[in-house]
């Protein structure tokens, strides 16, 4: 059984937020950390990247429908 002790879970976290459709523009913001739902886990990331399909979404050139967050 998984632990339910969330005393170390941060209330907020830093996120890279896509903020201007049609351009390659992001903003670094502090956002609320979501609570994991049933069957979900919260994973602490230390690094992330952007692939060509992410860039396509930003520039409105991606094929749709598109399922993102597959990395």
Secondary structure, 3 states (H helix, E strand, C coil): CCCCCCCCCCCEEEEEEECCCCCCCEEEEEEECCCCCCCCCCCCCCCCCCCHHHHHHHCCCCCCCCCCCCC
